[in-house]
Amino acid sequence: MQLHYQIQGHHQAQPLLFLHGLFGSADNWGTIAKHFAQHYQVITVDLRNHGRSPHSDSQTFPEMAADVAETLDALGIGRVHLIGHSLGGKVAMQFASLYAERVHTLTVVDMATRAYADAHTHLMDAMQALNLQQLPSRQAVDQALSAQIPSLMVRQFLLTNLVKHEEQFQWRIPLSALKANYSHFQAALAAQSSRPTLIIRGARSDYVRESDIADMQQQFTQATFVTLPTDHWVHAEQPQLFIQAIEDFFSGLNHQG
């Protein structure tokens, strides 16, 4: 399917495509996308079942990678620099594996290829359990979620998916479909690439462990690793260090070439 997208920057410049994580949207890349739009054609997309993109009962990694390819086709774009965070990092790795000729570089932000434990079903359960008809304000929804989700930061992130339709709050993401496909998101990913690859991980995050690095170096043969002083939301917590890591990566490649 074609995904909802936003484009900014120079139309003639090299395309730089950003992929967000679970429950996110293209908007997550705001500050980062704006910075890179000074020198690149920046495309941010909403993955299927996220943001303003179409919904589907099925959501496998090959399907999500194909969505990216179809969207690039519609835009007349051949090759991209690809950057993905978390779930989007897995989609990026799958895309680089299946569509190698369409990737200049791959940047994966705090995500490995191994299988992950369930860290999100309880969030979806909490969101689905709410009777939104009885909650008159965003503050009331936040308060109702707080019993099951004590983290204010997590709740604020989830509430970016709360929209009003005909004076009625609703979730814009199809929680039932996301829950049904969650086992795909958790599963180990069979992907490999010989494209220049940067893997950025958060020092306080357990998403990319030391044991993952050796595995990923075998799967991504041109990979370099950078660790930044953050939790999982690397680009939101340390935007300047994040931007610097990517610019250093690109600069190094230009010097080689």
Residue pairs with C-beta under 8 A, 6 or more apart in sequence:
1 48
1 53
1 54
1 56
1 67
1 70
2 54
2 67
2 70
2 71
2 74
3 45
3 46
3 47
3 48
3 53
3 54
3 67
3 68
3 70
3 71
4 26
4 45
4 46
4 51
4 52
4 53
5 26
5 43
5 44
5 45
5 46
5 71
5 75
6 26
6 33
6 43
6 44
6 45
7 41
7 42
7 43
7 75
8 33
8 34
8 37
8 42
9 16
9 36
9 37
9 38
9 39
9 40
9 41
9 42
10 37
10 39
10 40
10 41
11 41
12 41
13 39
13 40
13 41
14 40
14 41
14 80
14 81
14 104
15 40
15 41
15 42
15 43
15 72
15 77
15 79
15 80
15 81
16 36
16 40
16 41
16 42
16 43
16 80
16 81
16 83
17 43
17 44
17 45
17 68
17 72
17 80
17 81
17 82
17 83
18 26
18 29
18 32
18 33
18 42
18 43
18 44
18 45
18 83
18 84
18 88
19 45
19 47
19 68
19 82
19 83
19 84
19 85
19 88
19 89
19 91
19 92
20 26
20 28
20 29
20 44
20 46
20 47
20 50
20 51
20 84
20 85
20 86
20 87
20 88
21 28
21 85
21 86
21 87
21 88
21 89
22 86
22 87
22 120
22 178
22 185
23 50
23 120
23 123
23 157
23 158
23 160
23 161
23 173
23 178
24 50
24 51
24 85
24 86
24 87
24 88
24 157
24 160
25 46
25 50
25 51
25 52
25 160
25 161
26 44
26 45
26 46
26 51
27 44
27 51
27 160
28 85
28 236
29 44
29 235
31 239
32 235
32 239
32 242
32 243
33 42
33 44
35 239
35 243
36 42
36 243
36 246
40 81
43 75
43 77
43 80
45 53
45 68
45 71
46 52
46 53
47 53
47 64
47 67
47 87
47 88
47 91
48 54
48 55
48 56
48 59
48 63
48 64
48 67
49 55
49 56
49 59
49 173
49 174
49 177
49 178
49 181
50 173
51 172
51 173
52 172
53 67
55 174
55 177
56 63
56 177
57 177
57 180
58 181
59 177
59 178
59 181
59 184
59 185
60 181
60 184
61 90
61 91
61 94
61 184
61 189
62 94
62 98
64 91
64 94
65 91
65 94
65 95
65 97
65 98
65 99
66 98
68 91
68 95
68 99
69 95
69 99
69 102
72 78
72 80
72 102
78 102
79 101
79 102
79 103
79 104
80 102
80 103
80 104
81 103
81 104
81 105
81 107
81 250
82 92
82 95
82 96
82 103
82 104
82 105
82 106
82 107
83 92
83 107
83 109
83 246
84 90
84 91
84 92
84 93
84 107
84 108
84 109
84 111
85 109
85 110
85 111
85 234
85 235
86 109
86 110
86 111
86 207
86 232
87 111
87 185
88 109
89 108
89 109
89 110
89 111
90 111
90 113
90 185
90 189
92 106
92 107
92 108
93 106
93 108
93 111
93 113
93 189
93 191
93 193
93 220
94 189
94 191
95 102
95 103
96 103
96 106
96 191
96 193
96 195
96 197
97 190
97 191
97 192
97 193
100 193
100 194
100 195
103 193
103 195
104 195
104 196
105 195
105 196
105 197
105 198
105 249
105 250
105 253
106 193
106 195
106 196
106 197
106 198
106 220
107 197
107 198
107 199
107 200
107 246
107 249
108 197
108 198
108 199
108 200
109 200
109 201
109 234
109 235
109 242
110 200
110 201
110 202
110 205
110 207
110 208
110 232
110 234
111 207
111 208
112 207
112 208
112 209
112 212
112 215
112 216
113 188
113 189
113 190
113 191
113 212
113 215
113 216
113 219
114 188
114 212
114 215
115 186
115 187
115 188
116 185
116 186
116 207
117 186
118 182
118 186
120 182
120 185
121 179
121 182
122 148
122 149
123 149
123 154
123 158
124 175
124 178
124 179
124 182
125 148
126 145
126 148
126 149
127 145
127 158
127 171
127 175
128 175
128 176
128 179
129 148
130 141
130 144
130 145
132 141
132 168
132 169
132 170
132 171
133 168
135 141
135 144
135 169
138 159
138 162
138 169
141 159
141 162
141 169
142 155
142 156
142 159
145 155
145 158
145 159
146 155
149 155
149 158
161 171
161 172
161 173
162 169
162 170
162 171
162 172
163 169
163 170
163 171
163 172
164 170
191 219
192 219
192 220
192 221
193 219
193 220
193 221
193 222
194 220
194 221
194 222
195 222
196 222
196 249
196 253
197 220
197 222
197 223
197 224
198 223
198 224
198 225
198 226
198 245
198 246
198 249
199 208
199 213
199 216
199 220
199 223
199 224
199 225
199 226
200 225
200 226
200 227
200 228
200 234
200 242
200 245
200 246
201 207
201 208
201 225
201 226
201 227
201 228
201 234
202 208
202 227
202 228
202 229
202 230
202 231
202 232
202 233
202 234
202 237
203 227
203 228
203 229
203 230
204 229
204 230
204 231
205 230
205 231
205 232
205 234
207 232
208 216
213 225
216 223
217 223
224 249
226 245
226 249
228 234
228 238
228 241
228 242
228 245
229 238
229 241
230 237
230 238
231 237
234 242
235 242
